[in-house]
Amino acid sequence: MQKQSSGEELLATRNMDLHILDHRLRVTSISKNGLVNFTHPLIKLIFLRNRTRCKFFSLTETPENYTVVLDEEGFKELRPSEHLQVESAIWLPLNVVSNGSASSSSQAVGVTKIAKSVIAPLAQQHVSVFMLSTYQTDFILVKEKDLSVVVSTLEEEFNIYKEEGGESVPVHCQDVSNGLHKNGREAIQPTVHPVLIPKNQFCVMSLDPDTLPSIATTLIDVLFYSSSPKEDPQPSPSQDCVKFFSFSLIDGYISLVMDTEAQRQFPADLLFTSSSGELWRMVRIGGQPLGFDECGIVAQISQPLADSDISAYYISTFSFDHALSQSDMSWVMQINRTDHICD
């Protein structure tokens, strides 16, 4: 694929819209030992969406915990518990789409395509982001308090709209001003985090919501009964595979990310992916929990992907980040890391 010049990249972003979606999100974590306390509300949020007003729900299992990202209506279903950690900020999801395309039904542009136009500029302005790629699209979550910085940073590149009551309303910097528009601090060198490259191969798939009841038993088994709380929460170099399963139900669209072992448990005729049926390899970022304040992690990972024109999904969780690509992983060496594990 021929790379774009800087002028072509600018023209491409001018043909894109940035939507601030009508959701206020919470990022939470449920401990493996405490999952039993949340089985009922999670099943309700997944399978009984007509009984809740939740429109944005994502559940990702990793070796450490379950990351649950959901809107304020969904958050009401989770009772306070010693097993529930809640990140203090309110997060707003952003979505980049082509001019005139509905944000909820657009094809995924991939973190690669927004690395230079969105991720890198926000990192330069010290805006931390939480990424959630799905089968349909890519959500860039930013803290509500950073919205004015986000708009002022990106408004020269994008037409920015805020969705309100089903309408897309144009937004300009003065509309969301709540302080300094630009972060005046000098750019800092991002921390170099170790990475792990497990041998699992992953599928990124979708499902017709009407057929969700048909896989209910399998999905419940995979999410709630396929692992024991005694499993090692810290993957080590001796482990070939890492537990990772993600289910998202956002504005009526379902996305699943699972390894091939989990995929074999589901009926093949109900889950669908792209016509090529491609498999993905994962890079897990972080040796210790990354936190939510550090800036530039996503930019540091997505930059070599963008430079090499490698499509990628990116999923942040409460503790670590995860990038999925179809390449041979040689791009990881471009991140200037010495502490990496691969086969």
Summary of the structure (lengths in Angstrom):
residues: 343
radius of gyration: 19.3
end to end distance: 27.2
largest distance: 53.6
contacts: 1075
relative contact order: 0.18
helix: 27%
strand: 29%
